[in-house]
Amino acid sequence: MITVLSKFLIKNHENTEDAKVRRAYGVLCGIVGIVLNLILFSVKLFAGIISASAAIMTDAFNNLSDALSSLIMMVGFHMSGQNPDPEHPFGHGRIEYVTGLIVSFLIILMGFELFKNAIEHILHPAPVTFDPLTVVILIASILTKLYMYYYNKRTGEKIASAAMQATAMDSFSDSASTCAVLFAMMLSEFTGIMADGWCALLVSLFILYTGITSAKDTISPLLGSAPDKEFVDKIEAFALSYPEISGIHDLIVHDYGPGRMMISFHAEVPANGDILVMHDVIDCVEQKLRDVLHCDAVIHMDPIAVDDEETNRMKAVVLVIVKGIDDRITMHDFRMVKGPTHTNLIFDVVVPFDCSLKDEEVKQKIAEEVAHMDGNYFAVIQVDKPFV
C-alpha cells in the first residue's frame, strides 16, 4: 500500500536522497500508521469488552499509544524538513531524533502502566470468555502489525531513518504480544488455565523492552555516535581517487540529522607539490563530497615528504614499533627534524578507546623503543582518538 500511495502522492518518490521526498515518506507512513492503529484499537477494545480479557484490553491500549507515536513521528518528520534559519543554521534535522526519543518514552510509560494492571489481574484473576469473533480480530491484528513492520522497516531502510526502524520493531513486538494474548485465550478455553494476567504481563514486558531499545537507538545520534563504516569508506574512496592525496586521517563527522552532515579531515599531500594545484585538488574533493554525499567538508592539507628515503625508512621502522604495542594503533603525520645533538621523530598515533594501555603508557613505550634505536632519536608523540 505504501509503495502504491507513494507513486501517486510523492513527487519524484524514487529520489530518497531529496530531503522533501524523505519528509513526504515519513508523513505518509505516519498517517497510515495512525489510521491502522486507531482501527486496531477500536476492534480490540470491542473484543476485550465482550471477552472480558485483560490481555486484549492491554493490547488495545498499546495500539492507541502506537497511534499517538505515529502522530508524533509524522510531526517530527514535517518539522525536521524546515529550512535552516539564523538560529539554526544547520537546519532542524535532529528533531527527528528528538521525536523518536519522545515516542520511546511514551512506549516505556505505557508499558509501565500496563505492567501494573497485569500484576493486578495476576493477583485477582477473572475468567475469559471465548468468542470466535475475538479470535478472528486477534489474527487480523497480528497480520496487520506484521504488515506495518514490513512497510516501516522497508521505508526506514530506504530513507535511512532510525526513528522509522524503531517504529518497525515496535510493530513486530506488537504482533508477538498479540500472539501471546491469543495463546492465553485458547489456553483458557481448552484447558481451563487462566493465564490472561500472565500474558498481559508478557505483553507489557514486550512493550517495555521495545521502548528501552528504541530510546537507546535515538539517544545515540543525539550524543554523537560514530558514523557508519560504509559512509567513512566512501569519503576515503573519494579523497584517494585523486593521485595527489596519499592518505587521510583525523576524520570527524558532525551529524545534524539524516542527510545533514558536516565533515572535516586531514589530507596528506606531497610537501614539494605546487600549493595552488594542491588547493585546487582539495576544492574538487570538497565539491564532490557535497554533490555525491550531500555533506559539507572542510579539509586540512598535511604536507608529507614522499621522496625522502631516510624519512620513509624511519617511518617504516617506527610503524613496526607502534604495531608491536597494539596492532590496531595507526600512525600519521610522520616528520623528521634534525638537530645538532639528536633527531626528533614527530608523529601522531591513533589509539583505540578500548586499548589495554593508557595514552601516556603508549607514548612512553614508543618513546623508549625509539630512544634505544641507533642514531640518537627522540620521539615527539601526539595521541589521538578515533572518531570513526
C-alpha positions, -999 to +999 in steps of 0.1 A: +000+000+000+028+024+009+045+017-024+013+024-044+004+055-024+040+069-027+037+067-065+006+089-065+013+112-036+051+118-035+067+136-064+100+120-075+093+093-050+124+073-061+148+101-052+150+093-015+182+115-011+160+145-015+150+160+018+115+168+006+109+132-006+123+118+026+099+140+047+070+130+025+077+093+031+078+100+069+045+119+068+028+093+046+039+064+069+028+083+099-007+089+085-011+052+075+002+042+110-024+065+128-053+051+107-043+014+111-036+017+149-069+035+156-087+008+137-069-019+157-076-001+190-113+001+182-118-036+173-095-048+201-114-027+226-146-042+214-131-077+216-117-071+251-151-060+263-170-089+250-143-114+262-135-097+295-098-102+287-073-080+305-046-091+280-067-080+250-076-047+267-039-042+274-031-049+237-058-024+226-044+005+246-010-004+234-023+002+198-038+036+210-003+046+222+011+034+188-013+058+171+000+087+192+035+076+184+028+076+147+013+112+150+045+124+168+067+107+142+047+124+114+050+158+131+087+152+137+094+144+100+075+175+090+094+198+114+128+183+106+123+193+070+121+230+078+148+252+061+178+265+081+173+298+098+196+323+117+191+305+150+195+270+134+220+274+105+224+236+102+187+230+098+163+211+121+171+175+112+178+165+148+141+170+156+136+135+140+159+121+167+141+141+195+107+129+184+120+094+182+131+098+218+097+111+228+080+082+212+103+058+231+094+074+264+057+072+256+062+035+249+080+029+282+053+048+301+026+028+285+045-004+292+049+005+329+012+013+333+002-020+316+027-038+338+009-026+369-025-036+355-012-071+346+001-076+382-034-067+394-050-093+371-025-119+382-034-113+419-071-112+411-077-134+381-111-134+362-125-158+337-121-150+300-150-155+276-140-174+244-156-159+213-148-168+177-151-132+166-124-122+191-101-149+177-107-135+142-100-100+154-067-110+170-055-129+140-063-099+117-044-077+142-013-099+140-013-098+102-019-061+102+010-055+126+033-077+106+024-056+075+032-024+095+065-039+105+073-047+068+065-013+054+081+007+083+113-014+080+114-012+043+108+026+042+132+031+071+159+014+052+151+033+020+153+068+037+178+058+064+156+066+093+164+052+128+131+065+141+111+046+115+132+015+121+123+017+157+086+020+148+091-011+127+104-031+157+076-018+178+051-032+153+069-066+153+069-068+191+031-059+190+025-088+167+043-111+191+024-097+220-009-103+203+002-139+196+007-143+234-028-129+240-044-153+215-025-182+232-038-172+266-074-172+253-070-206+236-053-220+268-082-208+290-108-223+266-093-257+262-075-263+295-092-241+319-059-225+329-064-187+335-031-173+321-047-140+310-029-119+336+004-136+329+000-129+291-009-093+299+024-092+319+043-106+289+027-080+266+038-052+290+074-066+291+075-067+253+064-031+253+090-020+279+118-038+260+108-021+227+106+013+244+140+010+260+157-004+229+142+025+208+153+050+233+189+037+231+188+039+193+176+075+193+198+088+221+229+075+204+229+100+175+220+128+198+250+121+220+272+118+189+276+082+177+304+070+153+294+072+116+286+042+095+317+024+082+302+025+047+299+063+048+335+066+060+347+043+033+330+064+007+347+096+020+381+079+019+375+065-016+365+099-030+396+115-015+421+088-025+407+088-061+429+119-066+466+108-071+478+139-052+463+127-020+481+097-004+461+093+027+435+109+051+432+109+089+415+128+118+381+124+101+353+139+121+317+136+111+291+160+126+256+147+123+229+174+123+201+149+113+196+125+084+211+139+052+227+168+071+264+160+076+294+182+081+328+165+080+364+175+084+396+156+079+433+160+071+445+150+036+482+141+031+497+157+000+533+159-013+554+185+006+571+195-027+539+199-047+525+231-061+504+247-034+479+261-059+475+227-075+471+211-042+445+236-031+425+231-063+425+193-057+412+199-021+384+221-035+375+194-060+372+168-032+350+191-011+327+198-041+325+161-049+316+152-013+289+179-014+274+167-047+275+129-040+272+125-002+254+158+004+277+168+032+298+200+037+335+192+041+365+212+055+398+196+045+432+204+060+462+198+039+491+179+056+523+181+036+544+150+039+578+140+025+571+114-002+605+113-019+629+113+011+643+078+015+656+083+050+622+097+063+604+068+046+628+043+061+625+057+096+587+058+093+586+021+085+608+013+115+587+033+139+555+018+125+568-016+134+573-004+170+538+011+171+521-021+158+541-041+183+523-024+211+488-028+196+481-038+160+451-015+159+471+016+165+477+037+134+503+065+127+502+096+106+519+130+101+554+115+104+583+141+101+620+142+109+637+173+123+675+170+126+693+189+153+730+193+165+725+167+193+696+145+182+669+140+156+632+145+165+608+120+151+574+138+152+542+119+146+507+112+157+493+079+168+456+070+169+449+048+200+416+028+202+393+036+231+395+001+244+433-002+243+446-020+274+472+007+279+466+043+289+476+070+264+506+080+284+518+044+287+515+041+249+536+073+244+562+061+270+566+026+254+571+041+219+595+067+232+616+041+250+618+019+219+628+049+197+654+061+222+671+026+221+675+029+183+709+037+169+712+073+158+702+093+189+665+097+180+638+113+202+601+107+197+576+136+199+542+119+200+507+132+199+480+107+209+446+109+190+414+090+194+394+075+165+363+095+157+351+069+132 
